[in-house]
Amino acid sequence: MSTKARTTGFTRFYDADVTVHEDGTAALVYCEDQSRAFNKFLGTGKTDLTPVTKNSYVIYAVTLRKNGNGVWMTERLSSQRGSAKCRP
């Protein structure tokens, strides 16, 4: 039996930096603060209140490219928990 859960609380994204390259790609780097976001289990209604650690802060690096309609599409996405750049 699988346990269904959803995120509850507050997530903050910040420190976004975008670089557009001449080859039609763009690089996006940004941080996420998950210190006030928690799992809420749908079956029980219980919220898993976890302590804040360095892993509560995540850095993302995204490569994007414009398609033929001029819409930016994600080509690659990577993330790293515990990023020193994202921690307060």
Buried (B, 14 or more C-beta within 10 A) or exposed (E): EEEEBEEEEEEEEEEEEEEEEEEEBBBBBBBBBBBEBBBBEEEEEEBEEEEEEEBBBBBBEBBBBEEEEEEBEEEEEEEBBEBEEBBE
